[in-house]
Amino acid sequence: MAFDVDKYTATSVSVNWDDLDLERFREHPLPEGSLRTLRYMADVEYHTVCYTRDLLTTPSHKEAEMGAFMTMWNREEFWHGEALATVLGIHGIVVDFDELKAKRLKLGWRDKLDPIKQSVIGKVVGADFVAVHMAWGAANEWSAITAYNRMAALEEDPVLAELLKRIAKQEARHVAFYTSQARDRLAKSTKAQKFARFALSNFWAPVGSSIMEKNEVKHVMGHLMGGEDGRKAARKIDTAISGLPGLEGLTIVDDSLNALGV
């Protein structure tokens, strides 16, 4: 079934947590390792605006459906960051925008060159870039929804689990958009399949790897994807990705975990 962008934009709302008793965390605080993972997730969600910035220099932004989706996607991801920051704040961990800005500045020329790099790649690849963008986005969003569901299951805190399930529900719509677009566009172009396969095989890494320290990436991946159940969840992501036209047999998540030593 095709993804209805008009319906999505009409029903897009910020994730709600006003009815959740987050104050219970003062008496039942989350473990340090879980807070470390939540902080990573919050930083990644807030960084979505930079991913959007980079994509606005590519052929993706020229298509009405893409522009509409990316606008709402960016908004929803921001509120995911706000929700997680609220939980962290109750634990005395302040997510400060000046600190987030400092992290981006720390990336230096890499951050400044990303929009240029994306623009050049977009011009070289042409219209098929959109298919690559959609396949890459599908891989990231499958990873995100898996991460939130894994965190909810691992923590076994009813309030946190409900909040994360609400976030995951919105991520599921993101997955549906990217997957629908990727499947259709890859099916129409062998060239796009080759570009997507090359890009994912050689450059994809766990979400947040480009902005976070390696030890933080390793912690989060070990926390969420370690152990037998974690690896099963990771392999489900790979199965979903390899179900897209031309991407059969890819194991990018499993390979990334192996490279990190998870």
Beta strands, then each sheet from edge to edge (+ up, - down):
end
